[in-house]
Amino acid sequence: MDENLEKYRSDPKTTYMMGEYDRLISLIRDAEKAMADDSELAELGKAEIEDLTRQINDLTARMDEILREDEENAEDPKRIVLEVRAGAGGDEASLFAMELAEMYEKYAVTKNWSFKRLDDSTNEAGGYKEASFEIEGNGVYADLKYETGVHRIQRVPATEKNGRVHTSTASVAVLPVMEHKEIVIEDKDIDVAFSRSGGAGGQNVNKVETAVRILHKPTNIMIRCTSERSQLKNREKGMAILRSKLAVLKEAEENAKYSADRKSQIGTGDRSEKIRTYNVLQDRITDHRIKQSWHNIEKILAGGLGPIIEALNSTEHGENGGELEE
């Protein structure tokens, strides 16, 4: 308990509550002293002490909850960058990449998360060659962290005259965005360039160069950010994303069991790992890591990801009692 009291006093979010804690402790001591001095006050003092003790327990439970939430938030970032990239399958793959992005955007709406486009590259078919988005809100990383990997769709494209089923893929990467103060980026290691943000024309096209491109020369990591209306904000956001990418890279390099741990949980999370198949003809989605399927693809692509995410998180916490496979 003494160790916890030290935590309560040192944490800015609970320090003020310790004033109330000290007051209640003082009242208990006063009641105990009064009982010792006058035996006739024993019953009254006992009831008062029980009430004060109950208040202390409620107070410490609340402080425990605050500290636990802080720890969970440190492990479960409230801001992520989600990247989608067309894989094998040409135009059909790019259209699928866009459908995945729209699915995540619609799911974000159901969760009251903010969803911003950072950058995108489209093709003549109107699909995404690649795109990145910033999603922010409570539980966002916990819900979407296992979307990382290769998603595969099997369907007859609208342009297919002979009714043949085509298989296309798109990859998804989910990156938690945190401060990562331990990651130091020197000016000499980056190239920063500015350009005009793209748009559909009219008032939405920036007349000034607000889009930011950051190249980290040692790793060749490229970040492009266009979501904000000022160079400064786009640069700050781009640097935060770069730090997060470098932190992931550092963790993978320093911790040899990183990959093994992820495999034992829910696969490696690597972009090259095929995690899910969307079979349109059979109206079935299968997650290969937990060998579980769901029907009603249209509803899921419309943002109804909840059952899949719940199943993945249940597996992570060992609630299904089964083993996970790649």
Secondary structure as the mmCIF struct_conf table of DSSP 4:
data_model
#
loop_
_struct_conf.conf_type_id
_struct_conf.id
_struct_conf.beg_label_comp_id
_struct_conf.beg_label_asym_id
_struct_conf.beg_label_seq_id
_struct_conf.end_label_comp_id
_struct_conf.end_label_asym_id
_struct_conf.end_label_seq_id
HELX_RH_AL_P HELX_RH_AL_P1 ASP A 2 SER A 10
BEND BEND1 ASP A 11 ASP A 11
TURN_TY1_P TURN_TY1_P1 PRO A 12 THR A 14
HELX_RH_AL_P HELX_RH_AL_P2 THR A 15 ASP A 37
HELX_RH_3T_P HELX_RH_3T_P1 SER A 39 LEU A 41
HELX_RH_AL_P HELX_RH_AL_P3 ALA A 42 GLU A 75
BEND BEND2 ASP A 76 ASP A 76
BEND BEND3 LYS A 78 LYS A 78
STRN STRN1 ARG A 79 ALA A 86
BEND BEND4 ALA A 88 GLY A 89
HELX_RH_AL_P HELX_RH_AL_P4 GLY A 90 THR A 110
TURN_TY1_P TURN_TY1_P2 LYS A 111 ASN A 112
STRN STRN2 SER A 114 THR A 122
TURN_TY1_P TURN_TY1_P3 GLU A 124 ALA A 125
BEND BEND5 GLY A 126 GLY A 126
STRN STRN3 TYR A 128 GLU A 136
BEND BEND6 GLY A 137 GLY A 137
TURN_TY1_P TURN_TY1_P4 ASN A 138 GLY A 139
HELX_RH_AL_P HELX_RH_AL_P5 VAL A 140 LEU A 144
HELX_RH_3T_P HELX_RH_3T_P2 LYS A 145 GLU A 147
STRN STRN4 GLY A 149 ARG A 155
TURN_TY1_P TURN_TY1_P5 ALA A 158 THR A 159
BEND BEND7 LYS A 161 ASN A 162
STRN STRN5 HIS A 166 PRO A 176
TURN_TY1_P TURN_TY1_P6 LYS A 181 GLU A 182
HELX_RH_3T_P HELX_RH_3T_P3 ASP A 187 ASP A 189
STRN STRN6 ILE A 190 SER A 195
HELX_LH_PP_P HELX_LH_PP_P1 ARG A 196 GLY A 198
BEND BEND8 ALA A 200 GLY A 201
HELX_RH_3T_P HELX_RH_3T_P4 GLY A 202 ASN A 204
BEND BEND9 VAL A 205 VAL A 205
BEND BEND10 LYS A 207 VAL A 208
STRN STRN7 ALA A 211 HIS A 216
TURN_TY1_P TURN_TY1_P7 LYS A 217 ASN A 220
STRN STRN8 ILE A 221 CYS A 225
BEND BEND11 SER A 227 SER A 230
HELX_RH_AL_P HELX_RH_AL_P6 GLN A 231 GLU A 254
TURN_TY1_P TURN_TY1_P8 ALA A 256 LYS A 257
HELX_RH_AL_P HELX_RH_AL_P7 TYR A 258 ILE A 266
TURN_TY1_P TURN_TY1_P9 ARG A 271 SER A 272
BEND BEND12 GLU A 273 GLU A 273
STRN STRN9 LYS A 274 ASN A 279
TURN_TY1_P TURN_TY1_P10 VAL A 280 ASP A 283
STRN STRN10 ARG A 284 ASP A 287
TURN_TY1_P TURN_TY1_P11 HIS A 288 LYS A 291
STRN STRN11 GLN A 292 HIS A 295
HELX_RH_AL_P HELX_RH_AL_P8 ILE A 297 LEU A 301
TURN_TY1_P TURN_TY1_P12 ALA A 302 GLY A 303
HELX_RH_AL_P HELX_RH_AL_P9 GLY A 306 GLU A 316
TURN_TY1_P TURN_TY1_P13 HIS A 317 GLY A 318
BEND BEND13 ASN A 320 ASN A 320
HELX_LH_PP_P HELX_LH_PP_P2 GLY A 322 LEU A 324
#
